Amino acid sequence: MFKFLKDVSREMKKVSWPTGKELRSYTVIVLSTVILMAIFFFIVDLGISSFLELF
């Protein structure tokens, strides 16, 4: 168990962490993509629902 935690600690030191500016930029990209996909699927769902109501 201790060897595993020591190995994890060693590997975490090798990780390249993003800067604050990069982190904000990536967060904005992810949130805008999620919002755009939600709007897209909402519109598709409305279209399919109205198409199925015709039958």
CHARMM internal coordinates of N, CA and C (Angstrom, degrees):
IC EDIT
DIST 1 N 1 CA 1.4519
DIST 1 CA 1 C 1.5347
ANGL 1 N 1 CA 1 C 110.82
DIST 1 C 2 N 1.3385
ANGL 1 CA 1 C 2 N 117.38
DIHE 1 N 1 CA 1 C 2 N -45.88
DIST 2 N 2 CA 1.4627
ANGL 1 C 2 N 2 CA 119.99
DIHE 1 CA 1 C 2 N 2 CA -178.90
DIST 2 CA 2 C 1.5218
ANGL 2 N 2 CA 2 C 111.42
DIHE 1 C 2 N 2 CA 2 C -68.48
DIST 2 C 3 N 1.3330
ANGL 2 CA 2 C 3 N 117.02
DIHE 2 N 2 CA 2 C 3 N -34.35
DIST 3 N 3 CA 1.4636
ANGL 2 C 3 N 3 CA 120.46
DIHE 2 CA 2 C 3 N 3 CA 177.76
DIST 3 CA 3 C 1.5263
ANGL 3 N 3 CA 3 C 109.81
DIHE 2 C 3 N 3 CA 3 C -64.35
DIST 3 C 4 N 1.3226
ANGL 3 CA 3 C 4 N 115.63
DIHE 3 N 3 CA 3 C 4 N -41.31
DIST 4 N 4 CA 1.4679
ANGL 3 C 4 N 4 CA 120.15
DIHE 3 CA 3 C 4 N 4 CA 178.68
DIST 4 CA 4 C 1.5284
ANGL 4 N 4 CA 4 C 110.41
DIHE 3 C 4 N 4 CA 4 C -60.85
DIST 4 C 5 N 1.3270
ANGL 4 CA 4 C 5 N 117.46
DIHE 4 N 4 CA 4 C 5 N -47.74
DIST 5 N 5 CA 1.4612
ANGL 4 C 5 N 5 CA 121.09
DIHE 4 CA 4 C 5 N 5 CA -179.56
DIST 5 CA 5 C 1.5231
ANGL 5 N 5 CA 5 C 111.61
DIHE 4 C 5 N 5 CA 5 C -64.40
DIST 5 C 6 N 1.3163
ANGL 5 CA 5 C 6 N 117.00
DIHE 5 N 5 CA 5 C 6 N -35.57
DIST 6 N 6 CA 1.4640
ANGL 5 C 6 N 6 CA 120.45
DIHE 5 CA 5 C 6 N 6 CA 177.08
DIST 6 CA 6 C 1.5342
ANGL 6 N 6 CA 6 C 110.08
DIHE 5 C 6 N 6 CA 6 C -66.38
DIST 6 C 7 N 1.3440
ANGL 6 CA 6 C 7 N 116.65
DIHE 6 N 6 CA 6 C 7 N -41.05
DIST 7 N 7 CA 1.4587
ANGL 6 C 7 N 7 CA 120.71
DIHE 6 CA 6 C 7 N 7 CA 177.47
DIST 7 CA 7 C 1.5291
ANGL 7 N 7 CA 7 C 111.38
DIHE 6 C 7 N 7 CA 7 C -64.75
DIST 7 C 8 N 1.3219
ANGL 7 CA 7 C 8 N 116.52
DIHE 7 N 7 CA 7 C 8 N -40.17
DIST 8 N 8 CA 1.4670
ANGL 7 C 8 N 8 CA 120.44
DIHE 7 CA 7 C 8 N 8 CA 177.65
DIST 8 CA 8 C 1.5183
ANGL 8 N 8 CA 8 C 109.79
DIHE 7 C 8 N 8 CA 8 C -62.04
DIST 8 C 9 N 1.3139
ANGL 8 CA 8 C 9 N 116.69
DIHE 8 N 8 CA 8 C 9 N -45.56
DIST 9 N 9 CA 1.4640
ANGL 8 C 9 N 9 CA 120.99
DIHE 8 CA 8 C 9 N 9 CA 179.00
DIST 9 CA 9 C 1.5239
ANGL 9 N 9 CA 9 C 111.24
DIHE 8 C 9 N 9 CA 9 C -60.06
DIST 9 C 10 N 1.3104
ANGL 9 CA 9 C 10 N 117.14
DIHE 9 N 9 CA 9 C 10 N -41.59
DIST 10 N 10 CA 1.4577
ANGL 9 C 10 N 10 CA 121.60
DIHE 9 CA 9 C 10 N 10 CA 179.37
DIST 10 CA 10 C 1.5231
ANGL 10 N 10 CA 10 C 111.10
DIHE 9 C 10 N 10 CA 10 C -64.67
DIST 10 C 11 N 1.3292
ANGL 10 CA 10 C 11 N 117.18
DIHE 10 N 10 CA 10 C 11 N -41.60
DIST 11 N 11 CA 1.4629
ANGL 10 C 11 N 11 CA 120.78
DIHE 10 CA 10 C 11 N 11 CA 179.94
DIST 11 CA 11 C 1.5299
ANGL 11 N 11 CA 11 C 111.72
DIHE 10 C 11 N 11 CA 11 C -69.69
DIST 11 C 12 N 1.3294
ANGL 11 CA 11 C 12 N 117.13
DIHE 11 N 11 CA 11 C 12 N -35.37
DIST 12 N 12 CA 1.4622
ANGL 11 C 12 N 12 CA 120.11
DIHE 11 CA 11 C 12 N 12 CA -179.63
DIST 12 CA 12 C 1.5286
ANGL 12 N 12 CA 12 C 111.45
DIHE 11 C 12 N 12 CA 12 C -66.24
DIST 12 C 13 N 1.3246
ANGL 12 CA 12 C 13 N 117.55
DIHE 12 N 12 CA 12 C 13 N -25.87
DIST 13 N 13 CA 1.4568
ANGL 12 C 13 N 13 CA 120.53
DIHE 12 CA 12 C 13 N 13 CA 177.05
DIST 13 CA 13 C 1.5334
ANGL 13 N 13 CA 13 C 111.45
DIHE 12 C 13 N 13 CA 13 C -72.26
DIST 13 C 14 N 1.3263
ANGL 13 CA 13 C 14 N 116.76
DIHE 13 N 13 CA 13 C 14 N -20.93
DIST 14 N 14 CA 1.4672
ANGL 13 C 14 N 14 CA 121.20
DIHE 13 CA 13 C 14 N 14 CA 179.60
DIST 14 CA 14 C 1.5219
ANGL 14 N 14 CA 14 C 112.64
DIHE 13 C 14 N 14 CA 14 C -84.36
DIST 14 C 15 N 1.3386
ANGL 14 CA 14 C 15 N 116.84
DIHE 14 N 14 CA 14 C 15 N -13.24
DIST 15 N 15 CA 1.4623
ANGL 14 C 15 N 15 CA 121.35
DIHE 14 CA 14 C 15 N 15 CA -175.59
DIST 15 CA 15 C 1.5185
ANGL 15 N 15 CA 15 C 110.15
DIHE 14 C 15 N 15 CA 15 C -69.69
DIST 15 C 16 N 1.3308
ANGL 15 CA 15 C 16 N 115.80
DIHE 15 N 15 CA 15 C 16 N 138.06
DIST 16 N 16 CA 1.4582
ANGL 15 C 16 N 16 CA 121.09
DIHE 15 CA 15 C 16 N 16 CA 175.77
DIST 16 CA 16 C 1.5375
ANGL 16 N 16 CA 16 C 107.68
DIHE 15 C 16 N 16 CA 16 C -92.35
DIST 16 C 17 N 1.3359
ANGL 16 CA 16 C 17 N 116.29
DIHE 16 N 16 CA 16 C 17 N 105.15
DIST 17 N 17 CA 1.4574
ANGL 16 C 17 N 17 CA 121.10
DIHE 16 CA 16 C 17 N 17 CA -176.69
DIST 17 CA 17 C 1.5180
ANGL 17 N 17 CA 17 C 109.95
DIHE 16 C 17 N 17 CA 17 C -85.00
DIST 17 C 18 N 1.3462
ANGL 17 CA 17 C 18 N 117.47
DIHE 17 N 17 CA 17 C 18 N 142.68
DIST 18 N 18 CA 1.4744
ANGL 17 C 18 N 18 CA 119.67
DIHE 17 CA 17 C 18 N 18 CA 179.14
DIST 18 CA 18 C 1.5305
ANGL 18 N 18 CA 18 C 111.09
DIHE 17 C 18 N 18 CA 18 C -72.51
DIST 18 C 19 N 1.3241
ANGL 18 CA 18 C 19 N 114.75
DIHE 18 N 18 CA 18 C 19 N 153.41
DIST 19 N 19 CA 1.4579
ANGL 18 C 19 N 19 CA 119.54
DIHE 18 CA 18 C 19 N 19 CA 175.27
DIST 19 CA 19 C 1.5298
ANGL 19 N 19 CA 19 C 108.78
DIHE 18 C 19 N 19 CA 19 C -76.53
DIST 19 C 20 N 1.3060
ANGL 19 CA 19 C 20 N 116.70
DIHE 19 N 19 CA 19 C 20 N 171.39
DIST 20 N 20 CA 1.4633
ANGL 19 C 20 N 20 CA 120.79
DIHE 19 CA 19 C 20 N 20 CA 179.67
DIST 20 CA 20 C 1.5176
ANGL 20 N 20 CA 20 C 111.87
DIHE 19 C 20 N 20 CA 20 C -61.23
DIST 20 C 21 N 1.3320
ANGL 20 CA 20 C 21 N 116.42
DIHE 20 N 20 CA 20 C 21 N -40.49
DIST 21 N 21 CA 1.4644
ANGL 20 C 21 N 21 CA 121.05
DIHE 20 CA 20 C 21 N 21 CA -179.82
DIST 21 CA 21 C 1.5359
ANGL 21 N 21 CA 21 C 110.44
DIHE 20 C 21 N 21 CA 21 C -65.78
DIST 21 C 22 N 1.3219
ANGL 21 CA 21 C 22 N 116.97
DIHE 21 N 21 CA 21 C 22 N -43.09
DIST 22 N 22 CA 1.4647
ANGL 21 C 22 N 22 CA 120.99
DIHE 21 CA 21 C 22 N 22 CA 177.95
DIST 22 CA 22 C 1.5269
ANGL 22 N 22 CA 22 C 110.71
DIHE 21 C 22 N 22 CA 22 C -63.89
DIST 22 C 23 N 1.3230
ANGL 22 CA 22 C 23 N 116.41
DIHE 22 N 22 CA 22 C 23 N -41.04
DIST 23 N 23 CA 1.4582
ANGL 22 C 23 N 23 CA 121.17
DIHE 22 CA 22 C 23 N 23 CA -179.38
DIST 23 CA 23 C 1.5236
ANGL 23 N 23 CA 23 C 110.84
DIHE 22 C 23 N 23 CA 23 C -62.55
DIST 23 C 24 N 1.3257
ANGL 23 CA 23 C 24 N 117.92
DIHE 23 N 23 CA 23 C 24 N -44.02
DIST 24 N 24 CA 1.4673
ANGL 23 C 24 N 24 CA 120.97
DIHE 23 CA 23 C 24 N 24 CA 177.46
DIST 24 CA 24 C 1.5229
ANGL 24 N 24 CA 24 C 110.44
DIHE 23 C 24 N 24 CA 24 C -62.87
DIST 24 C 25 N 1.3190
ANGL 24 CA 24 C 25 N 116.36
DIHE 24 N 24 CA 24 C 25 N -42.24
DIST 25 N 25 CA 1.4610
ANGL 24 C 25 N 25 CA 120.85
DIHE 24 CA 24 C 25 N 25 CA -179.87
DIST 25 CA 25 C 1.5297
ANGL 25 N 25 CA 25 C 110.82
DIHE 24 C 25 N 25 CA 25 C -62.26
DIST 25 C 26 N 1.3197
ANGL 25 CA 25 C 26 N 116.77
DIHE 25 N 25 CA 25 C 26 N -46.91
DIST 26 N 26 CA 1.4643
ANGL 25 C 26 N 26 CA 120.71
DIHE 25 CA 25 C 26 N 26 CA 179.45
DIST 26 CA 26 C 1.5259
ANGL 26 N 26 CA 26 C 111.30
DIHE 25 C 26 N 26 CA 26 C -64.16
DIST 26 C 27 N 1.3311
ANGL 26 CA 26 C 27 N 117.25
DIHE 26 N 26 CA 26 C 27 N -37.11
DIST 27 N 27 CA 1.4584
ANGL 26 C 27 N 27 CA 121.38
DIHE 26 CA 26 C 27 N 27 CA 179.32
DIST 27 CA 27 C 1.5213
ANGL 27 N 27 CA 27 C 110.72
DIHE 26 C 27 N 27 CA 27 C -64.36
DIST 27 C 28 N 1.3290
ANGL 27 CA 27 C 28 N 117.02
DIHE 27 N 27 CA 27 C 28 N -43.48
DIST 28 N 28 CA 1.4643
ANGL 27 C 28 N 28 CA 120.98
DIHE 27 CA 27 C 28 N 28 CA 178.47
DIST 28 CA 28 C 1.5199
ANGL 28 N 28 CA 28 C 110.23
DIHE 27 C 28 N 28 CA 28 C -63.29
DIST 28 C 29 N 1.3142
ANGL 28 CA 28 C 29 N 117.81
DIHE 28 N 28 CA 28 C 29 N -41.53
DIST 29 N 29 CA 1.4627
ANGL 28 C 29 N 29 CA 121.11
DIHE 28 CA 28 C 29 N 29 CA 179.34
DIST 29 CA 29 C 1.5208
ANGL 29 N 29 CA 29 C 110.69
DIHE 28 C 29 N 29 CA 29 C -62.83
DIST 29 C 30 N 1.3200
ANGL 29 CA 29 C 30 N 117.28
DIHE 29 N 29 CA 29 C 30 N -45.61
DIST 30 N 30 CA 1.4694
ANGL 29 C 30 N 30 CA 120.82
DIHE 29 CA 29 C 30 N 30 CA -178.79
DIST 30 CA 30 C 1.5253
ANGL 30 N 30 CA 30 C 110.51
DIHE 29 C 30 N 30 CA 30 C -64.89
DIST 30 C 31 N 1.3357
ANGL 30 CA 30 C 31 N 117.44
DIHE 30 N 30 CA 30 C 31 N -47.40
DIST 31 N 31 CA 1.4630
ANGL 30 C 31 N 31 CA 119.90
DIHE 30 CA 30 C 31 N 31 CA -178.72
DIST 31 CA 31 C 1.5205
ANGL 31 N 31 CA 31 C 112.02
DIHE 30 C 31 N 31 CA 31 C -63.33
DIST 31 C 32 N 1.3325
ANGL 31 CA 31 C 32 N 118.17
DIHE 31 N 31 CA 31 C 32 N -42.10
DIST 32 N 32 CA 1.4596
ANGL 31 C 32 N 32 CA 120.09
DIHE 31 CA 31 C 32 N 32 CA 179.33
DIST 32 CA 32 C 1.5242
ANGL 32 N 32 CA 32 C 110.94
DIHE 31 C 32 N 32 CA 32 C -66.16
DIST 32 C 33 N 1.3198
ANGL 32 CA 32 C 33 N 117.94
DIHE 32 N 32 CA 32 C 33 N -37.70
DIST 33 N 33 CA 1.4607
ANGL 32 C 33 N 33 CA 120.86
DIHE 32 CA 32 C 33 N 33 CA 177.34
DIST 33 CA 33 C 1.5257
ANGL 33 N 33 CA 33 C 111.02
DIHE 32 C 33 N 33 CA 33 C -64.71
DIST 33 C 34 N 1.3264
ANGL 33 CA 33 C 34 N 117.30
DIHE 33 N 33 CA 33 C 34 N -42.90
DIST 34 N 34 CA 1.4652
ANGL 33 C 34 N 34 CA 121.35
DIHE 33 CA 33 C 34 N 34 CA 179.02
DIST 34 CA 34 C 1.5243
ANGL 34 N 34 CA 34 C 110.24
DIHE 33 C 34 N 34 CA 34 C -63.27
DIST 34 C 35 N 1.3277
ANGL 34 CA 34 C 35 N 117.43
DIHE 34 N 34 CA 34 C 35 N -43.83
DIST 35 N 35 CA 1.4640
ANGL 34 C 35 N 35 CA 120.74
DIHE 34 CA 34 C 35 N 35 CA -179.96
DIST 35 CA 35 C 1.5232
ANGL 35 N 35 CA 35 C 110.87
DIHE 34 C 35 N 35 CA 35 C -64.47
DIST 35 C 36 N 1.3223
ANGL 35 CA 35 C 36 N 117.33
DIHE 35 N 35 CA 35 C 36 N -44.28
DIST 36 N 36 CA 1.4710
ANGL 35 C 36 N 36 CA 120.13
DIHE 35 CA 35 C 36 N 36 CA 179.11
DIST 36 CA 36 C 1.5332
ANGL 36 N 36 CA 36 C 111.81
DIHE 35 C 36 N 36 CA 36 C -63.40
DIST 36 C 37 N 1.3266
ANGL 36 CA 36 C 37 N 116.75
DIHE 36 N 36 CA 36 C 37 N -40.13
DIST 37 N 37 CA 1.4729
ANGL 36 C 37 N 37 CA 119.66
DIHE 36 CA 36 C 37 N 37 CA 178.17
DIST 37 CA 37 C 1.5270
ANGL 37 N 37 CA 37 C 110.49
DIHE 36 C 37 N 37 CA 37 C -66.62
DIST 37 C 38 N 1.3300
ANGL 37 CA 37 C 38 N 118.10
DIHE 37 N 37 CA 37 C 38 N -38.17
DIST 38 N 38 CA 1.4647
ANGL 37 C 38 N 38 CA 121.42
DIHE 37 CA 37 C 38 N 38 CA 178.54
DIST 38 CA 38 C 1.5271
ANGL 38 N 38 CA 38 C 110.20
DIHE 37 C 38 N 38 CA 38 C -63.79
DIST 38 C 39 N 1.3233
ANGL 38 CA 38 C 39 N 116.89
DIHE 38 N 38 CA 38 C 39 N -43.06
DIST 39 N 39 CA 1.4700
ANGL 38 C 39 N 39 CA 120.50
DIHE 38 CA 38 C 39 N 39 CA 177.88
DIST 39 CA 39 C 1.5217
ANGL 39 N 39 CA 39 C 110.22
DIHE 38 C 39 N 39 CA 39 C -63.86
DIST 39 C 40 N 1.3255
ANGL 39 CA 39 C 40 N 116.99
DIHE 39 N 39 CA 39 C 40 N -43.91
DIST 40 N 40 CA 1.4606
ANGL 39 C 40 N 40 CA 121.06
DIHE 39 CA 39 C 40 N 40 CA 179.32
DIST 40 CA 40 C 1.5249
ANGL 40 N 40 CA 40 C 111.23
DIHE 39 C 40 N 40 CA 40 C -58.57
DIST 40 C 41 N 1.3477
ANGL 40 CA 40 C 41 N 117.48
DIHE 40 N 40 CA 40 C 41 N -49.60
DIST 41 N 41 CA 1.4565
ANGL 40 C 41 N 41 CA 120.14
DIHE 40 CA 40 C 41 N 41 CA -178.23
DIST 41 CA 41 C 1.5216
ANGL 41 N 41 CA 41 C 111.81
DIHE 40 C 41 N 41 CA 41 C -69.14
DIST 41 C 42 N 1.3354
ANGL 41 CA 41 C 42 N 117.98
DIHE 41 N 41 CA 41 C 42 N -29.50
DIST 42 N 42 CA 1.4576
ANGL 41 C 42 N 42 CA 120.92
DIHE 41 CA 41 C 42 N 42 CA 175.14
DIST 42 CA 42 C 1.5219
ANGL 42 N 42 CA 42 C 110.29
DIHE 41 C 42 N 42 CA 42 C -63.76
DIST 42 C 43 N 1.3276
ANGL 42 CA 42 C 43 N 116.46
DIHE 42 N 42 CA 42 C 43 N -44.75
DIST 43 N 43 CA 1.4690
ANGL 42 C 43 N 43 CA 120.75
DIHE 42 CA 42 C 43 N 43 CA 179.88
DIST 43 CA 43 C 1.5263
ANGL 43 N 43 CA 43 C 110.53
DIHE 42 C 43 N 43 CA 43 C -66.47
DIST 43 C 44 N 1.3245
ANGL 43 CA 43 C 44 N 117.12
DIHE 43 N 43 CA 43 C 44 N -42.37
DIST 44 N 44 CA 1.4638
ANGL 43 C 44 N 44 CA 120.54
DIHE 43 CA 43 C 44 N 44 CA 177.87
DIST 44 CA 44 C 1.5311
ANGL 44 N 44 CA 44 C 110.02
DIHE 43 C 44 N 44 CA 44 C -62.19
DIST 44 C 45 N 1.3257
ANGL 44 CA 44 C 45 N 117.44
DIHE 44 N 44 CA 44 C 45 N -42.11
DIST 45 N 45 CA 1.4590
ANGL 44 C 45 N 45 CA 121.71
DIHE 44 CA 44 C 45 N 45 CA 179.17
DIST 45 CA 45 C 1.5270
ANGL 45 N 45 CA 45 C 110.71
DIHE 44 C 45 N 45 CA 45 C -62.88
DIST 45 C 46 N 1.3262
ANGL 45 CA 45 C 46 N 117.05
DIHE 45 N 45 CA 45 C 46 N -42.16
DIST 46 N 46 CA 1.4621
ANGL 45 C 46 N 46 CA 119.68
DIHE 45 CA 45 C 46 N 46 CA 177.09
DIST 46 CA 46 C 1.5301
ANGL 46 N 46 CA 46 C 110.82
DIHE 45 C 46 N 46 CA 46 C -62.14
DIST 46 C 47 N 1.3181
ANGL 46 CA 46 C 47 N 116.17
DIHE 46 N 46 CA 46 C 47 N -41.97
DIST 47 N 47 CA 1.4597
ANGL 46 C 47 N 47 CA 119.96
DIHE 46 CA 46 C 47 N 47 CA 179.55
DIST 47 CA 47 C 1.5209
ANGL 47 N 47 CA 47 C 112.13
DIHE 46 C 47 N 47 CA 47 C -63.42
DIST 47 C 48 N 1.2991
ANGL 47 CA 47 C 48 N 116.98
DIHE 47 N 47 CA 47 C 48 N -45.80
DIST 48 N 48 CA 1.4679
ANGL 47 C 48 N 48 CA 120.91
DIHE 47 CA 47 C 48 N 48 CA 179.82
DIST 48 CA 48 C 1.5245
ANGL 48 N 48 CA 48 C 110.23
DIHE 47 C 48 N 48 CA 48 C -65.91
DIST 48 C 49 N 1.3386
ANGL 48 CA 48 C 49 N 117.48
DIHE 48 N 48 CA 48 C 49 N -40.78
DIST 49 N 49 CA 1.4742
ANGL 48 C 49 N 49 CA 120.47
DIHE 48 CA 48 C 49 N 49 CA 179.70
DIST 49 CA 49 C 1.5232
ANGL 49 N 49 CA 49 C 111.09
DIHE 48 C 49 N 49 CA 49 C -63.35
DIST 49 C 50 N 1.3187
ANGL 49 CA 49 C 50 N 117.47
DIHE 49 N 49 CA 49 C 50 N -44.34
DIST 50 N 50 CA 1.4667
ANGL 49 C 50 N 50 CA 119.49
DIHE 49 CA 49 C 50 N 50 CA -179.77
DIST 50 CA 50 C 1.5345
ANGL 50 N 50 CA 50 C 110.56
DIHE 49 C 50 N 50 CA 50 C -69.21
DIST 50 C 51 N 1.3233
ANGL 50 CA 50 C 51 N 117.71
DIHE 50 N 50 CA 50 C 51 N -32.89
DIST 51 N 51 CA 1.4676
ANGL 50 C 51 N 51 CA 120.50
DIHE 50 CA 50 C 51 N 51 CA 176.95
DIST 51 CA 51 C 1.5279
ANGL 51 N 51 CA 51 C 110.22
DIHE 50 C 51 N 51 CA 51 C -66.37
DIST 51 C 52 N 1.3263
ANGL 51 CA 51 C 52 N 117.81
DIHE 51 N 51 CA 51 C 52 N -41.73
DIST 52 N 52 CA 1.4540
ANGL 51 C 52 N 52 CA 121.22
DIHE 51 CA 51 C 52 N 52 CA -179.60
DIST 52 CA 52 C 1.5164
ANGL 52 N 52 CA 52 C 112.54
DIHE 51 C 52 N 52 CA 52 C -71.24
DIST 52 C 53 N 1.3374
ANGL 52 CA 52 C 53 N 118.24
DIHE 52 N 52 CA 52 C 53 N -27.01
DIST 53 N 53 CA 1.4554
ANGL 52 C 53 N 53 CA 120.97
DIHE 52 CA 52 C 53 N 53 CA 176.87
DIST 53 CA 53 C 1.5179
ANGL 53 N 53 CA 53 C 112.12
DIHE 52 C 53 N 53 CA 53 C -68.52
DIST 53 C 54 N 1.3132
ANGL 53 CA 53 C 54 N 117.54
DIHE 53 N 53 CA 53 C 54 N -21.25
DIST 54 N 54 CA 1.4714
ANGL 53 C 54 N 54 CA 120.90
DIHE 53 CA 53 C 54 N 54 CA 179.08
DIST 54 CA 54 C 1.5208
ANGL 54 N 54 CA 54 C 111.04
DIHE 53 C 54 N 54 CA 54 C -67.89
DIST 54 C 55 N 1.3210
ANGL 54 CA 54 C 55 N 116.57
DIHE 54 N 54 CA 54 C 55 N -24.93
DIST 55 N 55 CA 1.4567
ANGL 54 C 55 N 55 CA 120.15
DIHE 54 CA 54 C 55 N 55 CA -179.39
DIST 55 CA 55 C 1.4671
ANGL 55 N 55 CA 55 C 107.76
DIHE 54 C 55 N 55 CA 55 C -96.58
END
COOR INIT
IC SEED 1 N 1 CA 1 C
IC BUILD
